[in-house]
Amino acid sequence: MAEKFSVAIRSNAYQQLINNTLGDKELARQFVADISSVVSANSQLQKCEAGTILTAGLVASSLKLPLAPTLGFAYVVPYGSKAQFQIGWKGLVQLAQRSGQFERLGVRNVHEGEWVGQDEFGEDMFKFSHEHDNKKSHWFLCLFQIT
């Protein structure tokens, strides 16, 4: 429950784990504020075990991905009584950019009507047009060129 998490996050054991993992008191303070905000905004997450929430949040933090769900980089997702880290598409792009392994990297929404099927090799085919911009997005397409 939210009360259990709010108590657990302030315990000496959790504070020590957070400080040791992040290695910086200011990062630790910001992490506690961020993860507490994520939990308080999600009623399903409030039902999860505090340790699993903390672990999922620390994974995001160790990858230097913000936890704010509205940003789309990383999520703490409830699965029954346990929480798990889940990377968002923006987080994948961020990690790819940081790697320095790609000469070019682009991401685009694929809107309803832009996917036209598959070719004879099973590869997806698209026809992009601004006439579809106001339609529902079904996919994200990422293209990259390796250096």
N, C-alpha and C positions, 0 to 999 in steps of 0.2 A: 504494500500500500504506500501511498505518498508519504504518510507519516513515518513509516518504516525506513524509507529511503532518506528522508530528510534527517532522521536521527542517525542512520548509518553513515551518511556522507560526512557528518561532523565528528564521528568517532576517531579516537587517536589512531587506531589501526588503519582506517581508510585515509586519514590525513597523511599518515606516514607513507602509505603506498602511493598516493597521488604525488607527494613531494619527491619521493625516490624515483618514480617513473618519469616525471616531467623535469625534474632537476632544477626548477626555478620557481621561487615562491610566487612571483607575479603570474606566471603561467598557471600554476596550481590554483591560485585564487580565481582567475578567469575561468578555468575549467570547471570548478565547483559551481560558479554562477551559471555557466552555460548548460551544464548537465542538469542542474536543478531546474532551470527554465524549461528544458526539453521535457523533463518528467512532469512538471506541474501542468504543462499544456496538453498532455496525452493521458486520458483516463485509463486506457488499456495498459500503458507503460507503468502506471502507478500500481498495477497489480503484480508486476514482475519482481523477482528476487533482486534485492539491492546489489548484490555482488555481480550479477550478470549485466545490470545497467552500467555499473562502474566499468567493468571490463570492456563493454562495447564502446563506451565513451572514450576510454583511454586508447583504444585502437585508433579511433578517429583523430584524437589529439596527437598520437605518436606519428601519424601520417601528415600532421599539420593541415587537416581538413576541418573547416568549421562545422559545428553541429547544428546550427540553426536550420530547421527543416525547409524554411522558405528559400534558402540559398541553393539547395540541391546538390551539395558536395558529399555529405555523409548523413546517415540516419541511424538512430537507435530504434530498432523495430521490435515490438512485442510479439512473441510466439508463445502463447499460453502464459506460463508463469516465468518464462525466461526472456531476456532481451538479447538481441544480437546486433552486431555492427553490420551495416549494409552500405556499400559505397554507391553514390549516385553517379549519373553519367557525367556530371560536371567534375566530380572527383576523379573519375577515370581520365578525363581530358587533362585535368590539372597534373596528375601524376605522370602522364605521358609527356606533357610539356616540360616538366621538371627534369625528366630523364635525359633530355638532350639527344635522344636517339632518333628524332624525327626531323626531317628537313621541312616538311609541310604537314599541317594537321588541320582538318576542318570538320565541323559538326553542323548538321542541319536537321530541322524537323522534316518528317515525311508526313504530309497531310493526306487526308482522305482523297482518293482519286489520283494520287501521284505514283503509287505502286501499280505497275501494269502487268505484273506476272513474273514468270521465270523463263529464261532462255533454255535452249536444249541441253545445257550443262547444269541446270538447276540453280544458276545464279539469278538473284533478284534483279529486276529491271525497273527503272523509274523514269518518269517524264515529269520534270519539275516545271511548274508554271505558277506565276503569281495569282492566277485566277483561283487557286486552291488555298491561298494564304489564310482565309477566314474559316476554313473547314477544320474539323477536329484532327489533331495530330495523333498518329498511330504509332510511329516509330521515331527514333533518332538514327541518323546515318552518320558514321564517322569514317572519313577517308584520311589516309596518311601516306606519306612518302618517307621511307627510311633513308637516312643519310649514308 
